Amino acid sequence: FEDADMSLCNLEMAQLNRANMKNAVAREMYVSGATLFEGIKDIEGSDWSETQLRKDQQKYLCNHPTAKGTNPVTGVETRESLMCLD
């Protein structure tokens, strides 16, 4: 999914183990309570604005070593779009 526009994408019950979402636009995605991001490979530069994440999944993504950078399309910082506390 690198550089993909995944806006409004339905990821209900998806398991994104080893997925590369570097520079992806992941705005307003539909993720259900069963969607898992554990094991995701890369989220650097991704924009998660308006995507409602489960608290444990949000925490996981915020703690991911690649949770940094700015999306080259939207100009939104990854950590800001994930609403990370720092």
Order of alpha helices (4+ residues) and beta strands (2+ residues): alpha-alpha
